[in-house]
Amino acid sequence: MRRGENIYLRKDGRWEGRYIKGKKANGKAKYGSVYGKSFQEVRSKLYPLKAKYQSIRERQGEASMTYQEWGNYWFTEIKSEIKQSTYSNYEYKLKHYVFPEIGEYSLNELNEMVAQRLFQALKEKQLKTTTIRAIFRIINQTMNYAIRKKQIKENPFLLIRFPKVSRIKQQALTKKDQKCLEKQAMREKKGKGIPVLLALHAGLRIGEIAALKWQDIDFENNQISIHSTYQRVLSSDNISRRTSLIYTRSKTESSVRVIPLSQILKKELLEQQKQLRGRYVCSNNDHPAEPRLLTYHFHRIRRKVHLNDVHFHQLRHTFATRCVESNGDIVSISALMGHSSSKMTLDTYADAMMEQRIQVVRQMEKAIS
């Protein structure tokens, strides 16, 4: 071995040169190697790599564990902090789309070029831009966490620029269509129309409706407490895309909320309570109703009143829109919807506030004149 050069003559007759790539998770040095038939051949290969990784370590840090190793560590750190459905989504996207492409790169080797190559690879899979954006948001969480833990110095994935996506605006039902749908829902036997009313009069999500128990409804004080959801999540194998149903408490503070009970909804729920014996509002058994079944009943109901191209989530959107049209303040509507911020409510329902905007302009003209 030449002193200070890390070049050795191996037993098999080849020369080997070693260079430091960074540090492993245990703090020990991680080495890379080059080989050749002569000392000079190895030396000529070795020095550019030494210079390259010296620059990488100075610029991006010493962390040399693979991105896949870091991602798996990140999973263990966040698992107790997020909903199981969110965790399954993160796990599937990283393991299915990201690790196969960049999982073997060391953390400090990740740069804008690697990020761009991943972006191109995802585009070639013909994924929607919205899906690619979602994948990069997850990657950014892992990288920002690595910065917080002082594993790396910067996040190169933030440099990727995505094409603009035209947002498909949710369409609220007209008041006429809403009335027709409500009447048909009330005519349904065995409470099959109750989920429609819970969405239209309380803005509940399908998973929240499925998880709703009678003990969550306070008929005396006219309140519904929302704190749980029942939904399908990806199974742990992340390959078959099989799903399983889980009942889980809401993990985000904004999703846990209390909603005033409208008189129409109260009347229908009291009738439903007389017919059912189970713990759940929309199930006659001792377990929640399958959300797909509730959606199936909804489509049967809306077809009866000739409402085409309407999906269940539009009912929740309709509830919010009616609240806005009734001059409800955004902070209160945001709380009713379980949104994380008032800005999200404003962005989502800005178009529904057109009547208020018109009124503001009229008042302005009146003040001037």
ABEGO torsion letter per residue (X at the ends): XBBGAGBBBBAAGBBBBBBBAEBBAAGBBBBBBBBBABAAAAAAAAAAAAAAAAAAAAAAEABABBAAAAAAAAAAAAAAABBAAAAAAAAAAAAAAAAAAAAABBAAABBAAAAAAAAAAAAAAGBBAAAAAAAAAAAAAAAAAAAAAGABABBAAAABBBBBBBBBBBBBBBAAAAAAAAAAAAABBGGAAAAAAAAAAAGBBAAAAAABBAAABBAAAGBBBBABBBBBBBBAAGAAGBBBBBBBBBABAAABBBBBBBAAAAAAAAAAAAABABABAABABABBBBAAAAAAAAAAAAAAAGBBGBBAAAAAAAAAAAAAAAGBBAAAAAAAAGBABAAAAAAAAAAAAAAAAAAAAAAAAAAAX
